[in-house]
Amino acid sequence: MASLRVLTFTTLFPNAERPNHGVFVENRLRQTIARHDMRATVLAPVPFFPFRSDMFGDYARFARVPQREERHGITVYHPRYFLLPKIGMTTAARFLYRGAVAACRQLGFNKSTIDVIDAHYFYPDGVAAAWLAETLDLPFVITARGTDLNVLPQFASVRRQIVWAAGEAAALITVSGALRERLLSLGVDGRKAAVLRNGVDLDLFKPVDRDAARKRFSADKFTIVSVGNLVPLKGHDLTIEAMTALPDCQLLIAGGGPLRESLEQRAAALGVADRVKLLGEVPHADLAQLYSAADAFVLMSEREGWANVLLESMACGTPVLATRVGGNAEIVTQPTAGALLPERSAAALVEAVRAFRQRHADRASVRRHAEDFGWRAVAAGNFALLKAAVSGICRSKPAQAIVAQAMQTA
């Protein structure tokens, strides 16, 4: 039987300018290819911008993204599409589709070269994928990732497009049970929707020499680590505030984003700047050392789909403290793994850190907990659902049953 030929379509995919952008999409694709008879090409459009100078900030980074690159043996194309900043939400899917269909025609992507479209993020990507699949006469699957269902459906026009695209798709994937419930609340057919949680690379994320890791990051106190974009929903300001009541702790934050300057100013105003260090973006391959240097990992997000960073930290033996949002309760299921906060506040985090320090953290047990979230079963479920979309099995068998059967035999 010929290999399954997949076109992964998403604006959430790493590139030479933003190597950590959407790395969770790349990870699932890589893990599935590594274990199954599947070939994939990635179409990861980026907004058009004409100027490459640093004076234009993040927009210039769009201009510098290569049209084509190879990542881990996978060919990735980055066609351009028109995006109106801040005011183009309702038209974003249409412009994304136009850029994608033009690229497909240029590259010769059609029914003779592609079997199925694997789309990630419901809007605008999933909606554009629905139009693209109709044009190319191909089945498609959409994976919901978080904000695309937790926030965007509050806009009526976007919600209508999401529900329409879900109806057209052969199958739907959510990365947590909580996100599946959110999808069904929009009125989407539950038979199409399967939960397929992200896995964690247990070879990449594993305990490393702790003394060396702590020396690398100058971790000479009880060390709290947080990893995430420097944006409001990640709650880094709350973690910094908590440091005022934890005088013998230090905080390391990895991530880039627009709030860096304001977070640095916040730390200075609170008198904790000497114990708070913003590391900028840390390469994905180097995160294991950062997690290993930490005594505890903290995630103060306002919302999440599936927080990969929690699993990455636990795979390195570091327990986690996190808000009770999204799929976090599906990850932190045992006291060994860490704890979920009763509320999203600096005071709750302070109390959680103090309680955590009263008990011995068995890093080996934390690692064993993470080992239940490896990629093998996830990759099997992903491959099975993509194959079912091509064969038409999805029309007669619930997506969750297809995924569950594949994962049980993986």
Buried (B, 14 or more C-beta within 10 A) or exposed (E): EEEBBBBBBBBBBBBEBBBBBBBBBBBBBBBBBEBBEBBBBBBBBBBBBEEEEEEBEEBBBBBBBEEEBEBEEBBBBBBBBBBEEEEBBBBBBBBBBBBBBEBBEEBEBEEEEBBBBBBBBBBBBBBBBBBBBEBBEBBBBBBBBBBBBBBBBEBEEBBEBBBEBBEBBBBBBBBBBBBBBBBBEBEBBBBBBBBBBBBBBBEBBBBBEBEEBBEBBEBEBBBBBBBBBBBEBBBBBBBBBBBBBBEEBBBBBBBBBEBBEEBBEBBEEBEBBEBBBBBEBBEBEEBBBBBBBBBBBBBBBBBBBBBBBBBBBBBBBBBBBBBEBBBBBBBBEEEBBBBBBEEBBBEBBBBBBEEBBEEEBEBEBBBBBBEEBBBBBBBBBBBBBBBBBBEEBBEEEBBBEBBBBBBEEB
